[in-house]
């Protein structure tokens, strides 16, 4: 009988999962749409049904536990609390619910922390003790390794770089404040930037051919590759805001590298080049040219899944 751990990546839009073997191989995977369920319990029930379907396709495979990476997930409590990018508010007792429904052990952490664990164990950060991973999806998440240890802080919520305020009079954020970094540097953020630019009717752009709901990071990237000036300006602005924020992040943690991961990072040099340039322009002299800006070494969605599956083995000194 082959034993696997089910790694789950609870995102604001989708929840991919994978059945992970001891060596990090994902034996099978699937996904459910996070936004499709009115209640959190219905979401968990549907998730378990889908996991069961995927498991049934494998011969003699037993799930021995669950690891979850979740936006606003807290390892100490096993819960998700007031996640800005989830429709369910309050304290969501994810670990307790899984244990009650399956009788199996379960562990939970922030989704970006899970991605950082995955990068450390299986990606480009294997030989690094100090690095930051930035996930550029619906929002902006971050996982921080310092001295070989994942940073949790006293409350379990350390590392919320996405909610560092970059403009106190800026865009409304789902967390209740204004001007958080993720409102500018994320798939959602760059779309907002493009929509603001399109209000100027004198500006020509290929993106005017799309309905508002069809504009996303993929279509903006496609327009930029065709030389669309508005799309290129949107990437430049996004990279400037992100680069300045990463310059500040370098000042408090002195990382060897910062990894960009997630949908928006797939734009490659369109987001990496302006981000790196503005980071170096604004970084403290002590840190100039010391911080590498790198892509993840793992396929999209697999970093958080792999990291989630390895939470128990990786986090030391934290109470379950």
N, C-alpha and C positions, 0 to 999 in steps of 0.2 A: 504494500500500500504506500503510495507516494503522498507525503504531507506537504501542503502548501499553506501560505498565509494570504488572505485576501486583502490587497492594498486598495484603498478607496480614495479618490481625489474629489472631495465635495467642492465643486465650483459654483459660481453664481449662475451659470447657464447650463452646464452639463456636469455629470458625475461619472467620469470614466473609472473603471476598476480593473484589476488584474489578479490572477491567481499566480503567486510568486513562489518559485522553488528556492531551495536553500542557496543556490549559486547565483541567484538574481535573475534567472531566466523566467520570463512571464509565459507560463504554459498556455494560458488562454485569457482573453479580455472581453470586456463589454462596456456598456454605458447606459445610463438613463438620463433623461432630461430633467434637470433639477427644478425647472420652473413649471413642470406639468402637474404638480400636486398641491392641493389646497392646504393640507396639513402636513407637518413634519412626520408624523407617524405613518401616514399614507405613503410618503416618500420612502421611508425606511422599509415598509412592507414590500413596496414595488421593487426596491433595490435588492432585497433578499430573494425575491422571486427570480429576478434577472440573473443574480449570481448563481442561484440553483440551476437555472437553464444552462448557463455556461459550464458549470461544474459537471453536469450530466453528460456533456460531450467528451469528457476525459475519462479514461479507463482507470479504475482503482486509485482515485485521487480523493484525499480527505482534507477538508479545510480544518485547520487546527486553531485558527484565530483570525482576528481582524486588526488592521492598522488603518487609521483614517487621517488624511490630511484635509483640513477644513478651514475656510476663511473664518477668522476670529476663533479658531480652535485653541483650547487651553489644555495642555498635557496634564497639569496638576489636577484639574477638575473633571477631565473627560467630557467637557461640554463645549458647545458653540454658543457664544453670547453676543447678541445684538450685532450680528454681522451685517454691515451696510449693504452688501450685494446679495443678500438672501431675502426672500419674501417673508420668511417666518422670523418673528422678533422674539425677544426674551431669551431665556436660557434653555437651550436645546440639549437634553441629556442623551447625547448620541451613544456614548459608551455604555451607559446603564441600559438603554433600550436594546442595543445589540446583545448584551449579555443576557437580558431577560428573555429575548426572543429566540436565542440560539443556544444558550448555555456555554458559550465559548468565550475565552478571554478577548478583550478588545482594548486598544490603545489609540489615543488621538493626539494630534498636534496641529499647529497652524499649517495650512497647505504649502506656504512658501518654506517653512521649516522642513516639511517632508521633502520638498524638492531639493533643499540643501543637503539633507541626509543622502538622498539618491545620488546627487552630484559627488559627494564625498566618497561614497562606497563604490560607485559604479561609473562615474563620469570623469570629467577633466580635473576634478579637485582631489583626486586620490592622494597626491603627495603634498597637499596644502593643509596647513593648520589654521590659516587666517584668510577667510574669503567671505564674500557676500553674494547671494544669489537674488536677483531681482526678477520677479515674475510679472510679465506685462500681458495681462489678460483683460477680463472685464474690469478689474481694478489693478492695483499695483501691490504685490506682496513682496516680502523680503525675509530671507533667512540668513542669519549671521553666525559664522564660526569664528571664535576667538580662542587661540591657544589650543586648538584641537577639540574644543567643546562647543556645542550648540548653545547660543545665548537665549535664555528664557527670562531672566530677571526674577524679581521677587514675586511677581503676580502671574507669571507665565505668558505675559503679553509683550515682552520685549521685542524690539525689532520692527515696529510698525512704521517703516520709512514711507510707505504710501500715504500715511496720515500726518506727515510733516507738512506744516502749512507753508506754501510758497507765495500765497497772496491772500492776506487777511480780508480783503474785500472782493475776493474772487468767486469762482463758481461754487454753487451749493454742492456739498458732498453728502453722500448717504449717511455719514456718521453724525450729521447734524451741524458740522462746522462748515466754514467757507474756505476755499482755496487750497484744499489738500492736494498733494502731489499727484495722486492717482486721477484727479479730475483733469489733468493735463497730459500725464505720461502713462497711457494705457490705451487699449483698443478703444475704450469708451472716450477717453480724453482726446485722442487725435480726431475722432469723429466729431466731437463738439467743436474742436478748433476749425475743422473744415466747414461745418455748418455755419459757424460765425463768419468765416471768410466769404461764403457763398451769399451772404446777405447783401454784399456789395454787388449789385446787378451789373456793374461795369467790368467785372472780372470774368474773363472767359475760363472755362475749365471743362474737361471731359467728364468731371463728376456731376455736372448739371444734367447729364443724360440719365442719371439714376434717381429713383425715388429715395426720399430721405431714409426709409427703413432699410434700403439696400446698400447704403453707404457704410462700409466698415473698413477694418485695417487691410483686408485683402484688396478691395476695390481701390482704396487710396494708394496702396503699394503699386497696383497695376497701372494706375494713372501716372504715378511718379516715374515708372520705368519707361513710359512713353514721352517723358519730358514735360508733363503737365506742370506749369509753374506754380499753380495754387497747391497742388499736392506736394511738390518739392518744398514749398515754403512751410507747409504744415509739418513736414518731417523736421525741417530746420528748427522751427519753434519748439516742437516736442523735444528734440535733442538738446536744445538750449536749457529748457526747464529741468530735464532729467539730469543733464551733465552738471549743472550747478548743485543740484541736490546730492549727487554722488560725490562731488567735491567736499561737501560738508560731511557726508558719511565717512569718507576716508579720514577726515580729521579726528574722528572719535574712535575708529577701530583699526586704522592702518592696515588694510587688507592687502594681501599679495595680489588678489584679483577680484574683480566684480564680474559676475556672469549675468548676461541678459537671456531670459528664457520666456517662452510663451508666444502667443500669436503675433504680437507686434514685433518681437525679435526676429521673426521670419523675414522681415523686410531687409535683413542683412545690413549692408553699408548705408542704406538710406536712413537707418536709425543709429547704427553704431558710429559712423563717422562724425555726425554733428554732436552726439553725446560725448564721445571721447574728446573732441576738440574743445567743447565748452567746459568739460570737467578739468582739463589741463589749464585752461585760461583762468579758472576760478579757484583752483586748489591751492592750499597752503604750500609755500615754497618747500618745506621739508618733505612734502609728498610728491612733488612734481616728477613725472616719469617713473614713478615707483609702482603704480597700480595698473595692472593689465585689465583691459576690458575685453571679455571673451564670450563666445557663444557657449551654450551648454554642450556637453559631450554626449547627451542622451537625446533620444527621440522625443518629440513633443508628447506630453501626457505621461511618458514613462517615468520621468524623474520623480514626480510626486507619488506615483503608484509604488515604485520601488522603495522610496524613502519611507512611505507610510507603512509598508510591510516590515521595515526594519526598525521601527521606532523603539521597540522594547530593548533591542540589543544595543542600540546606539546611545540612548539618553541615560546618563549615569547620575546618580545622586538626586534624582527627582522622585518624589513619592508617587506611587501609582494611584 
